C-alpha cells in the first residue's frame, strides 16, 4: 500500500502527551484509522497501552490512549492532533498541535489536560522530529533524528533507524534518557522497538533504562 508507505515517512513522535498512534505515523488519508498496543518497562514498572487513531481529514485526527498499570486499567486519554503540512517534491514536513484530555474513567480517577506542539520533517532517506509537551506538572521535550536505510517497493516493507533523546522535568524530579529506536513495517503493519539509557536524573528515585515495544496496524 503506497499510502501506508507515505504515512510511514510522516512521523510525528512513552510519555502521555508526546507520541501519537500509530507509532507516531497515523494515516494521512481521510477516513484512515489504526490501532496499536505498546509495552513500556521503566523504573521497575510495566505499562501496557491500548491506543487508536481515526483521521477525519489529513489535518484533523482523534486519538485515544488507555493505559494498564499494576493489574488495573487507568484513565482514558483523548487527543485531537491538528496538523499543517508542507510538501515540496520528496520533502514533507508538518507542524502539529495536540490538545489532550484525561477522563476519570478509572477508580479514583481525575480530570487532566495536556498539550503537545511538534514539528517533523522527512525525505525518502531521513527523518527528524521535535516534540514539546506539557502535562499537569510535567514538561518534556522529545527529539528524534533518523534514517530510512531500507525500503522494498514490491513488498512495501522496510526499516527506520532513529536516535531518541527524551527530557522531562516534573515535581517528582528531572531526567534525560537517550537511545536507539528501530521501526519495522510490512504493508500496513508496524512494529517499534526501543531502548533508552538513563543518562541524567535529579531529585528522583528513577533508576535503570527504558525498554519499549509496540505493534500496530493502519487501514
N, C-alpha and C positions, 0 to 999 in steps of 0.2 A: 504494500500500500504506500504509494508515493506521499499521500497526505500525512501518514504516520511519520515517514522519514523527515518531512518538513517540520513536523511538530517536535521531533527529537532535536532539531537544530535550534529550537526556540526555548532553551532552558530559562527558567526564572531562578531559582534555587529553591537530636532534632529538636528544633525549637518550636514553640507553639505557633507563632505567627509566621516566622520565616519558613520557607519551603512549602510548596503547594502541590497538591495531587495533580496529575500522576507523575511521580518522580521529577517534579518541577517542570514537567513537559506536557502540560494539559493540552488537549487537542485544540487547534486553532479553528477548525471548521465549525460552522453553525450547526447546532444540534449534536455536536460531538460530546461524548461522555466517557468516563473512565472510573475505575475503582482500583484500589491498591491496599496492601497491608504492609506494615513496617514493624520491625522488632528492633528496639534500641536497648543496649546494655551499657550503663554508666553508673559509677559510684555505687556498686552493689545493688542496683535496681534495674529490673527489666520492665520496659513499657512496650505494649503492643498496640499499634494504631490501626484502625479501620478508617479509610479515607476515600472520598469520592469527589468528582467534579462533573459539572454539566456546563457546556458552552452555549449560552444563549445566542451570542454572536462573537466574532473574534475579539471584540473589545470588552466584552462583559461575560463573566463566569460566576458560578455559585459553587462553593465547596463546603464539604463537611469533614470534620475530624472527630473521631471517637476513641479516646484512649482507654486501655485496660491495664490497670496497675495494681499490684498486690492482691490479685484474685478478685478484683471488683472493677466494674465499669465506672468511669469518671464522667465529667460533664462534656456534653457535645459542643463543638465549636463550629459556627457557621461563618464563612468568609465570602466576600464579593470582590474578586480581583478585577480591577478596571485597568485596561491597557491602551497604550498608544503606540502603534507600530510605525517603523520606518524601514522601507525596503529599497535597496539600491543594488540591482543585479544580484550577485551571490551573497551580498552582505544584508543582514537583517538585524534590527535592534528593537527594543521596546522599553518604555517606562511603564511601571506598574504601581498602582496604589491599591492596597488591600485592607479595608476595614474588616475587623472580625469581632464577633460577639460570642461569649461563652454563656450558655444557658444552664440553669441549675437543675439538670436532669438527674444527677446522682444524689444519694443521701447526703444531707448537709452541704449541698452544692450552693454555689454563689454565682451571681451575675458578674461578668467581667468584660472588658473591651480591650482591643489591641489594634495596632496599625503597623503595616509594613509598606515601605517605599523601596522599590528596587529598579535596577537597570541591568539589562542583559544585552549582549551583542554576540553575533556568531557569523562565521563564514563556513563553507563546507569542511574546513580543516581546523578551526579554532573556536573557542568559546570563552566568555567571561561574564561574571555576574557580581553585582554589589547589592546587598540586601540589608537595609537598616530597618529595625523593627523595635516597637515598644509594646510591652505587655505588663499591665499592673505596675510593679516596681522594677521591672526588668528592661534594660536597654541592650540591644545586641547588634552586632554587625557580622554578616557572613560574606566572605569573599571566595569566589570560585574562579580558578583560571585553568583551562584545559585545552586538550587537543582531541581531534576526531580522526585517529590514525587508521581505523578500519571501517570500511563500508562496502557491502556486497549488494549491488543493484538487483541481481537476479533473485536473491532471497530476502531483500530488504532487511539485512542484518548487519550488525557492526558493534563498535565499541567506542565509548568516550572514556578518556583518562583525564582526571581532574585533580587538582590540588586544592584542598579546602582549608580556610582559616576562619575559625569561629571565635568571636569575642563577646563576652557577656558581663555586664555589670548589674548587680542587684543588691538588695538589702541583706541577702544571705552570703554575699561575698562576690568576688570577681574571678573570672577565669579566661584563659586563652587556650584553645585546642587547635591542632593542625595535623593534617594527614591526607592520605590518598583516597580517592573515590573512583571506583570503576562502575560504569553504567553500560550494561549489555542490552541489546534489543534484537528482536527477531519478529518481523512482521508487526503485529500490534501488541506484542508482549515485551515488557521491560523488566529488568532486574537491576538493583543497585546494591553495591557492596562498599562499605567504607570503614575506615579506622582512623581515629584522631587521638594523638597523644596529648596529655595534659601538660603543657609546657609552662604554664604560669597559673598560680592561684593565690588569692589573698583573702584573709578573714573568712575562710570556709573550711569544711572538713572533707571537701571533694578529694578523691584520690583515684589513681589508675586512669586508663584510657577509655575511649568511647568506641563501641562497636555497633554498627547498624547494618541491617539487611532488609531489603524490601522487594516485592514483586507486584506488578500491576499490569493492567491492560487498558487500552483505549479503543473506542468503537465509533 
